[in-house]
């Protein structure tokens, strides 16, 4: 299959003030910091997720809890005193 060349679109010059130019740079840097923070949170979240699941499972098993699908909560087994 032959590749088709994309037509180059004509470039346009946008005139902005120097203050606006530096404001845009600051906004790009803000986006960069936000994205870095999200990536760091995501790394922590993903690496700890399995550990947190394991801890939860051990608590549920040790406490012999039952899942109540009506309330979406774990509860003590029916008929047993805590």
PDB file of N, CA, C and O in Angstrom, chain B, residues numbered from 101:
ATOM      1  N   UNK B 101       0.846  -1.164   0.000  1.00  0.00           N
ATOM      2  CA  UNK B 101       0.000   0.000   0.000  1.00  0.00           C
ATOM      3  C   UNK B 101       0.899   1.237   0.000  1.00  0.00           C
ATOM      4  O   UNK B 101       1.778   1.380   0.850  1.00  0.00           O
ATOM      5  N   UNK B 102       0.672   2.097  -0.933  1.00  0.00           N
ATOM      6  CA  UNK B 102       1.491   3.298  -1.073  1.00  0.00           C
ATOM      7  C   UNK B 102       1.075   4.346  -0.050  1.00  0.00           C
ATOM      8  O   UNK B 102      -0.105   4.533   0.247  1.00  0.00           O
ATOM      9  N   UNK B 103       2.080   5.011   0.468  1.00  0.00           N
ATOM     10  CA  UNK B 103       1.805   6.085   1.424  1.00  0.00           C
ATOM     11  C   UNK B 103       1.494   7.361   0.665  1.00  0.00           C
ATOM     12  O   UNK B 103       2.134   7.694  -0.332  1.00  0.00           O
ATOM     13  N   UNK B 104       0.506   8.054   1.162  1.00  0.00           N
ATOM     14  CA  UNK B 104       0.185   9.338   0.552  1.00  0.00           C
ATOM     15  C   UNK B 104       0.801  10.445   1.403  1.00  0.00           C
ATOM     16  O   UNK B 104       0.759  10.408   2.633  1.00  0.00           O
ATOM     17  N   UNK B 105       1.360  11.406   0.729  1.00  0.00           N
ATOM     18  CA  UNK B 105       1.970  12.518   1.441  1.00  0.00           C
ATOM     19  C   UNK B 105       0.894  13.497   1.873  1.00  0.00           C
ATOM     20  O   UNK B 105      -0.020  13.834   1.120  1.00  0.00           O
ATOM     21  N   UNK B 106       1.040  13.940   3.119  1.00  0.00           N
ATOM     22  CA  UNK B 106       0.122  14.963   3.607  1.00  0.00           C
ATOM     23  C   UNK B 106       0.510  16.298   3.016  1.00  0.00           C
ATOM     24  O   UNK B 106       1.688  16.634   2.899  1.00  0.00           O
ATOM     25  N   UNK B 107      -0.497  17.041   2.650  1.00  0.00           N
ATOM     26  CA  UNK B 107      -0.239  18.394   2.177  1.00  0.00           C
ATOM     27  C   UNK B 107       0.156  19.247   3.374  1.00  0.00           C
ATOM     28  O   UNK B 107      -0.463  19.184   4.436  1.00  0.00           O
ATOM     29  N   UNK B 108       1.172  20.023   3.184  1.00  0.00           N
ATOM     30  CA  UNK B 108       1.552  20.948   4.241  1.00  0.00           C
ATOM     31  C   UNK B 108       0.579  22.112   4.227  1.00  0.00           C
ATOM     32  O   UNK B 108       0.347  22.757   3.205  1.00  0.00           O
ATOM     33  N   UNK B 109       0.025  22.352   5.397  1.00  0.00           N
ATOM     34  CA  UNK B 109      -0.889  23.481   5.499  1.00  0.00           C
ATOM     35  C   UNK B 109      -0.078  24.764   5.635  1.00  0.00           C
ATOM     36  O   UNK B 109       0.991  24.771   6.246  1.00  0.00           O
ATOM     37  N   UNK B 110      -0.583  25.824   5.073  1.00  0.00           N
ATOM     38  CA  UNK B 110       0.163  27.090   5.176  1.00  0.00           C
ATOM     39  C   UNK B 110       0.223  27.551   6.631  1.00  0.00           C
ATOM     40  O   UNK B 110      -0.743  27.414   7.382  1.00  0.00           O
ATOM     41  N   UNK B 111       1.358  28.093   7.006  1.00  0.00           N
ATOM     42  CA  UNK B 111       1.564  28.583   8.356  1.00  0.00           C
ATOM     43  C   UNK B 111       1.005  29.987   8.479  1.00  0.00           C
ATOM     44  O   UNK B 111       0.985  30.757   7.518  1.00  0.00           O
ATOM     45  N   UNK B 112       0.548  30.305   9.692  1.00  0.00           N
ATOM     46  CA  UNK B 112       0.074  31.648   9.976  1.00  0.00           C
ATOM     47  C   UNK B 112       0.875  32.191  11.141  1.00  0.00           C
ATOM     48  O   UNK B 112       1.266  31.451  12.043  1.00  0.00           O
ATOM     49  N   UNK B 113       1.107  33.457  11.113  1.00  0.00           N
ATOM     50  CA  UNK B 113       1.796  34.129  12.204  1.00  0.00           C
ATOM     51  C   UNK B 113       0.748  34.767  13.099  1.00  0.00           C
ATOM     52  O   UNK B 113      -0.126  35.503  12.642  1.00  0.00           O
ATOM     53  N   UNK B 114       0.859  34.465  14.393  1.00  0.00           N
ATOM     54  CA  UNK B 114      -0.048  35.060  15.363  1.00  0.00           C
ATOM     55  C   UNK B 114       0.747  36.079  16.165  1.00  0.00           C
ATOM     56  O   UNK B 114       1.802  35.764  16.716  1.00  0.00           O
ATOM     57  N   UNK B 115       0.246  37.267  16.223  1.00  0.00           N
ATOM     58  CA  UNK B 115       0.933  38.320  16.964  1.00  0.00           C
ATOM     59  C   UNK B 115       0.316  38.424  18.356  1.00  0.00           C
ATOM     60  O   UNK B 115      -0.895  38.586  18.508  1.00  0.00           O
ATOM     61  N   UNK B 116       1.184  38.328  19.374  1.00  0.00           N
ATOM     62  CA  UNK B 116       0.747  38.523  20.749  1.00  0.00           C
ATOM     63  C   UNK B 116       1.786  39.382  21.461  1.00  0.00           C
ATOM     64  O   UNK B 116       2.934  39.497  21.032  1.00  0.00           O
ATOM     65  N   UNK B 117       1.354  39.967  22.536  1.00  0.00           N
ATOM     66  CA  UNK B 117       2.281  40.810  23.299  1.00  0.00           C
ATOM     67  C   UNK B 117       3.296  39.917  24.021  1.00  0.00           C
ATOM     68  O   UNK B 117       3.083  38.718  24.204  1.00  0.00           O
ATOM     69  N   UNK B 118       4.392  40.535  24.417  1.00  0.00           N
ATOM     70  CA  UNK B 118       5.426  39.789  25.134  1.00  0.00           C
ATOM     71  C   UNK B 118       4.881  39.271  26.468  1.00  0.00           C
ATOM     72  O   UNK B 118       5.206  38.160  26.888  1.00  0.00           O
ATOM     73  N   UNK B 119       4.056  40.078  27.126  1.00  0.00           N
ATOM     74  CA  UNK B 119       3.464  39.653  28.402  1.00  0.00           C
ATOM     75  C   UNK B 119       2.571  38.425  28.196  1.00  0.00           C
ATOM     76  O   UNK B 119       2.604  37.484  28.989  1.00  0.00           O
ATOM     77  N   UNK B 120       1.782  38.443  27.135  1.00  0.00           N
ATOM     78  CA  UNK B 120       0.898  37.297  26.833  1.00  0.00           C
ATOM     79  C   UNK B 120       1.734  36.063  26.494  1.00  0.00           C
ATOM     80  O   UNK B 120       1.382  34.951  26.887  1.00  0.00           O
ATOM     81  N   UNK B 121       2.821  36.249  25.779  1.00  0.00           N
ATOM     82  CA  UNK B 121       3.719  35.158  25.417  1.00  0.00           C
ATOM     83  C   UNK B 121       4.251  34.473  26.677  1.00  0.00           C
ATOM     84  O   UNK B 121       4.223  33.247  26.783  1.00  0.00           O
ATOM     85  N   UNK B 122       4.738  35.279  27.635  1.00  0.00           N
ATOM     86  CA  UNK B 122       5.266  34.698  28.867  1.00  0.00           C
ATOM     87  C   UNK B 122       4.159  34.102  29.736  1.00  0.00           C
ATOM     88  O   UNK B 122       4.394  33.150  30.479  1.00  0.00           O
ATOM     89  N   UNK B 123       2.951  34.666  29.641  1.00  0.00           N
ATOM     90  CA  UNK B 123       1.810  34.082  30.342  1.00  0.00           C
ATOM     91  C   UNK B 123       1.515  32.683  29.796  1.00  0.00           C
ATOM     92  O   UNK B 123       1.237  31.762  30.564  1.00  0.00           O
ATOM     93  N   UNK B 124       1.575  32.526  28.484  1.00  0.00           N
ATOM     94  CA  UNK B 124       1.362  31.208  27.877  1.00  0.00           C
ATOM     95  C   UNK B 124       2.448  30.215  28.304  1.00  0.00           C
ATOM     96  O   UNK B 124       2.163  29.042  28.548  1.00  0.00           O
ATOM     97  N   UNK B 125       3.672  30.685  28.392  1.00  0.00           N
ATOM     98  CA  UNK B 125       4.759  29.818  28.862  1.00  0.00           C
ATOM     99  C   UNK B 125       4.481  29.353  30.292  1.00  0.00           C
ATOM    100  O   UNK B 125       4.670  28.180  30.615  1.00  0.00           O
ATOM    101  N   UNK B 126       4.027  30.285  31.154  1.00  0.00           N
ATOM    102  CA  UNK B 126       3.697  29.918  32.528  1.00  0.00           C
ATOM    103  C   UNK B 126       2.570  28.896  32.584  1.00  0.00           C
ATOM    104  O   UNK B 126       2.589  27.992  33.419  1.00  0.00           O
ATOM    105  N   UNK B 127       1.601  29.037  31.705  1.00  0.00           N
ATOM    106  CA  UNK B 127       0.489  28.074  31.669  1.00  0.00           C
ATOM    107  C   UNK B 127       0.971  26.691  31.210  1.00  0.00           C
ATOM    108  O   UNK B 127       0.530  25.671  31.740  1.00  0.00           O
ATOM    109  N   UNK B 128       1.863  26.660  30.239  1.00  0.00           N
ATOM    110  CA  UNK B 128       2.433  25.386  29.800  1.00  0.00           C
ATOM    111  C   UNK B 128       3.194  24.734  30.950  1.00  0.00           C
ATOM    112  O   UNK B 128       3.089  23.526  31.165  1.00  0.00           O
ATOM    113  N   UNK B 129       3.958  25.535  31.686  1.00  0.00           N
ATOM    114  CA  UNK B 129       4.693  24.999  32.828  1.00  0.00           C
ATOM    115  C   UNK B 129       3.744  24.505  33.920  1.00  0.00           C
ATOM    116  O   UNK B 129       4.031  23.505  34.578  1.00  0.00           O
ATOM    117  N   UNK B 130       2.628  25.186  34.117  1.00  0.00           N
ATOM    118  CA  UNK B 130       1.632  24.725  35.084  1.00  0.00           C
ATOM    119  C   UNK B 130       1.056  23.383  34.662  1.00  0.00           C
ATOM    120  O   UNK B 130       0.908  22.475  35.480  1.00  0.00           O
ATOM    121  N   UNK B 131       0.733  23.266  33.379  1.00  0.00           N
ATOM    122  CA  UNK B 131       0.240  21.977  32.872  1.00  0.00           C
ATOM    123  C   UNK B 131       1.275  20.877  33.066  1.00  0.00           C
ATOM    124  O   UNK B 131       0.930  19.751  33.424  1.00  0.00           O
ATOM    125  N   UNK B 132       2.526  21.197  32.835  1.00  0.00           N
ATOM    126  CA  UNK B 132       3.601  20.231  33.006  1.00  0.00           C
ATOM    127  C   UNK B 132       3.671  19.751  34.457  1.00  0.00           C
ATOM    128  O   UNK B 132       3.801  18.552  34.703  1.00  0.00           O
ATOM    129  N   UNK B 133       3.585  20.677  35.423  1.00  0.00           N
ATOM    130  CA  UNK B 133       3.621  20.304  36.842  1.00  0.00           C
ATOM    131  C   UNK B 133       2.412  19.454  37.220  1.00  0.00           C
ATOM    132  O   UNK B 133       2.543  18.479  37.960  1.00  0.00           O
ATOM    133  N   UNK B 134       1.231  19.824  36.714  1.00  0.00           N
ATOM    134  CA  UNK B 134       0.016  19.053  36.996  1.00  0.00           C
ATOM    135  C   UNK B 134       0.154  17.637  36.462  1.00  0.00           C
ATOM    136  O   UNK B 134      -0.158  16.674  37.164  1.00  0.00           O
ATOM    137  N   UNK B 135       0.616  17.503  35.231  1.00  0.00           N
ATOM    138  CA  UNK B 135       0.778  16.176  34.638  1.00  0.00           C
ATOM    139  C   UNK B 135       1.812  15.342  35.383  1.00  0.00           C
ATOM    140  O   UNK B 135       1.617  14.140  35.568  1.00  0.00           O
ATOM    141  N   UNK B 136       2.912  15.964  35.813  1.00  0.00           N
ATOM    142  CA  UNK B 136       3.907  15.239  36.609  1.00  0.00           C
ATOM    143  C   UNK B 136       3.306  14.737  37.913  1.00  0.00           C
ATOM    144  O   UNK B 136       3.563  13.605  38.322  1.00  0.00           O
ATOM    145  N   UNK B 137       2.507  15.576  38.566  1.00  0.00           N
ATOM    146  CA  UNK B 137       1.866  15.162  39.814  1.00  0.00           C
ATOM    147  C   UNK B 137       0.928  13.984  39.585  1.00  0.00           C
ATOM    148  O   UNK B 137       0.913  13.034  40.367  1.00  0.00           O
ATOM    149  N   UNK B 138       0.148  14.047  38.515  1.00  0.00           N
ATOM    150  CA  UNK B 138      -0.776  12.954  38.206  1.00  0.00           C
ATOM    151  C   UNK B 138      -0.002  11.671  37.933  1.00  0.00           C
ATOM    152  O   UNK B 138      -0.406  10.599  38.383  1.00  0.00           O
ATOM    153  N   UNK B 139       1.100  11.765  37.206  1.00  0.00           N
ATOM    154  CA  UNK B 139       1.913  10.574  36.938  1.00  0.00           C
ATOM    155  C   UNK B 139       2.459   9.982  38.230  1.00  0.00           C
ATOM    156  O   UNK B 139       2.460   8.763  38.396  1.00  0.00           O
ATOM    157  N   UNK B 140       2.924  10.829  39.150  1.00  0.00           N
ATOM    158  CA  UNK B 140       3.451  10.338  40.419  1.00  0.00           C
ATOM    159  C   UNK B 140       2.362   9.681  41.247  1.00  0.00           C
ATOM    160  O   UNK B 140       2.580   8.619  41.830  1.00  0.00           O
ATOM    161  N   UNK B 141       1.195  10.303  41.304  1.00  0.00           N
ATOM    162  CA  UNK B 141       0.075   9.720  42.049  1.00  0.00           C
ATOM    163  C   UNK B 141      -0.311   8.386  41.432  1.00  0.00           C
ATOM    164  O   UNK B 141      -0.564   7.418  42.150  1.00  0.00           O
ATOM    165  N   UNK B 142      -0.356   8.330  40.120  1.00  0.00           N
ATOM    166  CA  UNK B 142      -0.713   7.098  39.431  1.00  0.00           C
ATOM    167  C   UNK B 142       0.292   5.992  39.734  1.00  0.00           C
ATOM    168  O   UNK B 142      -0.105   4.848  39.956  1.00  0.00           O
ATOM    169  N   UNK B 143       1.594   6.313  39.747  1.00  0.00           N
ATOM    170  CA  UNK B 143       2.615   5.311  40.069  1.00  0.00           C
ATOM    171  C   UNK B 143       2.421   4.773  41.470  1.00  0.00           C
ATOM    172  O   UNK B 143       2.469   3.561  41.684  1.00  0.00           O
ATOM    173  N   UNK B 144       2.202   5.657  42.423  1.00  0.00           N
ATOM    174  CA  UNK B 144       1.989   5.221  43.807  1.00  0.00           C
ATOM    175  C   UNK B 144       0.731   4.379  43.888  1.00  0.00           C
ATOM    176  O   UNK B 144       0.730   3.318  44.512  1.00  0.00           O
ATOM    177  N   UNK B 145      -0.319   4.835  43.273  1.00  0.00           N
ATOM    178  CA  UNK B 145      -1.595   4.142  43.315  1.00  0.00           C
ATOM    179  C   UNK B 145      -1.471   2.727  42.761  1.00  0.00           C
ATOM    180  O   UNK B 145      -1.907   1.768  43.398  1.00  0.00           O
ATOM    181  N   UNK B 146      -0.882   2.597  41.589  1.00  0.00           N
ATOM    182  CA  UNK B 146      -0.790   1.285  40.966  1.00  0.00           C
ATOM    183  C   UNK B 146       0.134   0.338  41.726  1.00  0.00           C
ATOM    184  O   UNK B 146      -0.153  -0.854  41.828  1.00  0.00           O
ATOM    185  N   UNK B 147       1.221   0.849  42.252  1.00  0.00           N
ATOM    186  CA  UNK B 147       2.159  -0.021  42.943  1.00  0.00           C
ATOM    187  C   UNK B 147       1.610  -0.481  44.284  1.00  0.00           C
ATOM    188  O   UNK B 147       1.951  -1.570  44.746  1.00  0.00           O
ATOM    189  N   UNK B 148       0.765   0.327  44.919  1.00  0.00           N
ATOM    190  CA  UNK B 148       0.235  -0.036  46.226  1.00  0.00           C
ATOM    191  C   UNK B 148      -1.117  -0.722  46.174  1.00  0.00           C
ATOM    192  O   UNK B 148      -1.580  -1.249  47.186  1.00  0.00           O
ATOM    193  N   UNK B 149      -1.747  -0.725  45.032  1.00  0.00           N
ATOM    194  CA  UNK B 149      -3.098  -1.267  44.926  1.00  0.00           C
ATOM    195  C   UNK B 149      -3.163  -2.741  45.310  1.00  0.00           C
ATOM    196  O   UNK B 149      -4.055  -3.140  46.058  1.00  0.00           O
ATOM    197  N   UNK B 150      -2.246  -3.546  44.820  1.00  0.00           N
ATOM    198  CA  UNK B 150      -2.247  -4.965  45.146  1.00  0.00           C
ATOM    199  C   UNK B 150      -2.012  -5.186  46.640  1.00  0.00           C
ATOM    200  O   UNK B 150      -2.641  -6.054  47.246  1.00  0.00           O
ATOM    201  N   UNK B 151      -1.114  -4.406  47.228  1.00  0.00           N
ATOM    202  CA  UNK B 151      -0.841  -4.518  48.660  1.00  0.00           C
ATOM    203  C   UNK B 151      -2.083  -4.171  49.470  1.00  0.00           C
ATOM    204  O   UNK B 151      -2.412  -4.864  50.433  1.00  0.00           O
ATOM    205  N   UNK B 152      -2.767  -3.112  49.087  1.00  0.00           N
ATOM    206  CA  UNK B 152      -3.987  -2.727  49.798  1.00  0.00           C
ATOM    207  C   UNK B 152      -5.081  -3.780  49.657  1.00  0.00           C
ATOM    208  O   UNK B 152      -5.800  -4.049  50.620  1.00  0.00           O
ATOM    209  N   UNK B 153      -5.220  -4.380  48.475  1.00  0.00           N
ATOM    210  CA  UNK B 153      -6.186  -5.460  48.286  1.00  0.00           C
ATOM    211  C   UNK B 153      -5.878  -6.641  49.193  1.00  0.00           C
ATOM    212  O   UNK B 153      -6.782  -7.230  49.786  1.00  0.00           O
ATOM    213  N   UNK B 154      -4.610  -6.984  49.300  1.00  0.00           N
ATOM    214  CA  UNK B 154      -4.197  -8.108  50.148  1.00  0.00           C
ATOM    215  C   UNK B 154      -4.511  -7.823  51.608  1.00  0.00           C
ATOM    216  O   UNK B 154      -5.026  -8.693  52.312  1.00  0.00           O
ATOM    217  N   UNK B 155      -4.208  -6.619  52.069  1.00  0.00           N
ATOM    218  CA  UNK B 155      -4.496  -6.248  53.455  1.00  0.00           C
ATOM    219  C   UNK B 155      -5.998  -6.321  53.720  1.00  0.00           C
ATOM    220  O   UNK B 155      -6.426  -6.855  54.744  1.00  0.00           O
ATOM    221  N   UNK B 156      -6.800  -5.784  52.796  1.00  0.00           N
ATOM    222  CA  UNK B 156      -8.258  -5.832  52.957  1.00  0.00           C
ATOM    223  C   UNK B 156      -8.749  -7.264  53.031  1.00  0.00           C
ATOM    224  O   UNK B 156      -9.573  -7.589  53.885  1.00  0.00           O
ATOM    225  N   UNK B 157      -8.260  -8.125  52.152  1.00  0.00           N
ATOM    226  CA  UNK B 157      -8.678  -9.524  52.143  1.00  0.00           C
ATOM    227  C   UNK B 157      -8.339 -10.190  53.474  1.00  0.00           C
ATOM    228  O   UNK B 157      -9.143 -10.952  54.011  1.00  0.00           O
ATOM    229  N   UNK B 158      -7.154  -9.905  54.005  1.00  0.00           N
ATOM    230  CA  UNK B 158      -6.760 -10.507  55.280  1.00  0.00           C
ATOM    231  C   UNK B 158      -7.654 -10.033  56.419  1.00  0.00           C
ATOM    232  O   UNK B 158      -8.014 -10.830  57.285  1.00  0.00           O
ATOM    233  N   UNK B 159      -8.016  -8.768  56.437  1.00  0.00           N
ATOM    234  CA  UNK B 159      -8.940  -8.263  57.451  1.00  0.00           C
ATOM    235  C   UNK B 159     -10.309  -8.925  57.327  1.00  0.00           C
ATOM    236  O   UNK B 159     -10.880  -9.368  58.323  1.00  0.00           O
ATOM    237  N   UNK B 160     -10.840  -8.993  56.090  1.00  0.00           N
ATOM    238  CA  UNK B 160     -12.152  -9.598  55.867  1.00  0.00           C
ATOM    239  C   UNK B 160     -12.140 -11.055  56.336  1.00  0.00           C
ATOM    240  O   UNK B 160     -13.087 -11.510  56.978  1.00  0.00           O
ATOM    241  N   UNK B 161     -11.079 -11.778  56.017  1.00  0.00           N
ATOM    242  CA  UNK B 161     -10.983 -13.183  56.425  1.00  0.00           C
ATOM    243  C   UNK B 161     -10.819 -13.319  57.931  1.00  0.00           C
ATOM    244  O   UNK B 161     -11.493 -14.140  58.553  1.00  0.00           O
ATOM    245  N   UNK B 162      -9.935 -12.528  58.526  1.00  0.00           N
ATOM    246  CA  UNK B 162      -9.678 -12.625  59.964  1.00  0.00           C
ATOM    247  C   UNK B 162     -10.908 -12.261  60.781  1.00  0.00           C
ATOM    248  O   UNK B 162     -11.149 -12.848  61.836  1.00  0.00           O
ATOM    249  N   UNK B 163     -11.690 -11.292  60.299  1.00  0.00           N
ATOM    250  CA  UNK B 163     -12.884 -10.866  61.025  1.00  0.00           C
ATOM    251  C   UNK B 163     -14.126 -11.633  60.601  1.00  0.00           C
ATOM    252  O   UNK B 163     -15.208 -11.412  61.145  1.00  0.00           O
ATOM    253  N   UNK B 164     -13.978 -12.537  59.629  1.00  0.00           N
ATOM    254  CA  UNK B 164     -15.080 -13.367  59.120  1.00  0.00           C
ATOM    255  C   UNK B 164     -16.277 -12.506  58.698  1.00  0.00           C
ATOM    256  O   UNK B 164     -17.419 -12.784  59.065  1.00  0.00           O
ATOM    257  N   UNK B 165     -15.992 -11.462  57.925  1.00  0.00           N
ATOM    258  CA  UNK B 165     -17.030 -10.518  57.525  1.00  0.00           C
ATOM    259  C   UNK B 165     -17.805 -11.015  56.316  1.00  0.00           C
ATOM    260  O   UNK B 165     -17.286 -11.758  55.484  1.00  0.00           O
ATOM    261  N   UNK B 166     -19.060 -10.588  56.236  1.00  0.00           N
ATOM    262  CA  UNK B 166     -19.915 -10.892  55.094  1.00  0.00           C
ATOM    263  C   UNK B 166     -20.176  -9.612  54.313  1.00  0.00           C
ATOM    264  O   UNK B 166     -20.318  -8.537  54.896  1.00  0.00           O
ATOM    265  N   UNK B 167     -20.240  -9.733  52.993  1.00  0.00           N
ATOM    266  CA  UNK B 167     -20.532  -8.591  52.135  1.00  0.00           C
ATOM    267  C   UNK B 167     -22.041  -8.452  51.992  1.00  0.00           C
ATOM    268  O   UNK B 167     -22.723  -9.413  51.636  1.00  0.00           O
ATOM    269  N   UNK B 168     -22.567  -7.262  52.269  1.00  0.00           N
ATOM    270  CA  UNK B 168     -23.989  -6.996  52.108  1.00  0.00           C
ATOM    271  C   UNK B 168     -24.165  -6.219  50.812  1.00  0.00           C
ATOM    272  O   UNK B 168     -23.795  -5.048  50.728  1.00  0.00           O
ATOM    273  N   UNK B 169     -24.732  -6.872  49.803  1.00  0.00           N
ATOM    274  CA  UNK B 169     -24.867  -6.229  48.490  1.00  0.00           C
ATOM    275  C   UNK B 169     -25.976  -5.179  48.470  1.00  0.00           C
ATOM    276  O   UNK B 169     -26.052  -4.386  47.532  1.00  0.00           O
ATOM    277  N   UNK B 170     -26.836  -5.161  49.487  1.00  0.00           N
ATOM    278  CA  UNK B 170     -27.865  -4.119  49.557  1.00  0.00           C
ATOM    279  C   UNK B 170     -27.282  -2.794  50.036  1.00  0.00           C
ATOM    280  O   UNK B 170     -27.658  -1.729  49.547  1.00  0.00           O
ATOM    281  N   UNK B 171     -26.359  -2.868  50.997  1.00  0.00           N
ATOM    282  CA  UNK B 171     -25.769  -1.644  51.558  1.00  0.00           C
ATOM    283  C   UNK B 171     -24.362  -1.380  51.027  1.00  0.00           C
ATOM    284  O   UNK B 171     -23.770  -0.338  51.309  1.00  0.00           O
ATOM    285  N   UNK B 172     -23.830  -2.333  50.255  1.00  0.00           N
ATOM    286  CA  UNK B 172     -22.465  -2.236  49.727  1.00  0.00           C
ATOM    287  C   UNK B 172     -21.445  -2.040  50.852  1.00  0.00           C
ATOM    288  O   UNK B 172     -20.570  -1.178  50.781  1.00  0.00           O
ATOM    289  N   UNK B 173     -21.587  -2.864  51.885  1.00  0.00           N
ATOM    290  CA  UNK B 173     -20.684  -2.788  53.030  1.00  0.00           C
ATOM    291  C   UNK B 173     -20.425  -4.187  53.562  1.00  0.00           C
ATOM    292  O   UNK B 173     -21.209  -5.112  53.351  1.00  0.00           O
ATOM    293  N   UNK B 174     -19.301  -4.315  54.258  1.00  0.00           N
ATOM    294  CA  UNK B 174     -19.026  -5.547  54.978  1.00  0.00           C
ATOM    295  C   UNK B 174     -19.707  -5.461  56.336  1.00  0.00           C
ATOM    296  O   UNK B 174     -19.782  -4.394  56.947  1.00  0.00           O
ATOM    297  N   UNK B 175     -20.202  -6.608  56.797  1.00  0.00           N
ATOM    298  CA  UNK B 175     -20.895  -6.655  58.072  1.00  0.00           C
ATOM    299  C   UNK B 175     -20.453  -7.884  58.845  1.00  0.00           C
ATOM    300  O   UNK B 175     -19.923  -8.845  58.287  1.00  0.00           O
ATOM    301  N   UNK B 176     -20.691  -7.818  60.162  1.00  0.00           N
ATOM    302  CA  UNK B 176     -20.439  -8.998  60.989  1.00  0.00           C
ATOM    303  C   UNK B 176     -21.443 -10.080  60.575  1.00  0.00           C
ATOM    304  O   UNK B 176     -22.559  -9.766  60.162  1.00  0.00           O
ATOM    305  N   UNK B 177     -21.045 -11.348  60.685  1.00  0.00           N
ATOM    306  CA  UNK B 177     -21.960 -12.434  60.307  1.00  0.00           C
ATOM    307  C   UNK B 177     -23.257 -12.353  61.126  1.00  0.00           C
ATOM    308  O   UNK B 177     -23.227 -12.019  62.310  1.00  0.00           O
ATOM    309  N   UNK B 178     -24.369 -12.654  60.499  1.00  0.00           N
ATOM    310  CA  UNK B 178     -25.678 -12.617  61.156  1.00  0.00           C
ATOM    311  C   UNK B 178     -25.718 -13.660  62.279  1.00  0.00           C
ATOM    312  O   UNK B 178     -25.211 -14.772  62.135  1.00  0.00           O
ATOM    313  N   UNK B 179     -26.324 -13.274  63.386  1.00  0.00           N
ATOM    314  CA  UNK B 179     -26.537 -14.196  64.483  1.00  0.00           C
ATOM    315  C   UNK B 179     -25.333 -14.368  65.391  1.00  0.00           C
ATOM    316  O   UNK B 179     -25.408 -15.137  66.350  1.00  0.00           O
ATOM    317  N   UNK B 180     -24.247 -13.697  65.132  1.00  0.00           N
ATOM    318  CA  UNK B 180     -23.056 -13.827  65.981  1.00  0.00           C
ATOM    319  C   UNK B 180     -22.842 -12.530  66.726  1.00  0.00           C
ATOM    320  O   UNK B 180     -23.046 -11.444  66.184  1.00  0.00           O
ATOM    321  N   UNK B 181     -22.431 -12.652  67.967  1.00  0.00           N
ATOM    322  CA  UNK B 181     -22.135 -11.483  68.773  1.00  0.00           C
ATOM    323  C   UNK B 181     -20.671 -11.124  68.601  1.00  0.00           C
ATOM    324  O   UNK B 181     -19.811 -11.995  68.468  1.00  0.00           O
ATOM    325  N   UNK B 182     -20.407  -9.842  68.607  1.00  0.00           N
ATOM    326  CA  UNK B 182     -19.040  -9.373  68.432  1.00  0.00           C
ATOM    327  C   UNK B 182     -18.371  -9.245  69.774  1.00  0.00           C
ATOM    328  O   UNK B 182     -17.204  -8.861  69.848  1.00  0.00           O
TER     329      UNK B 182
END
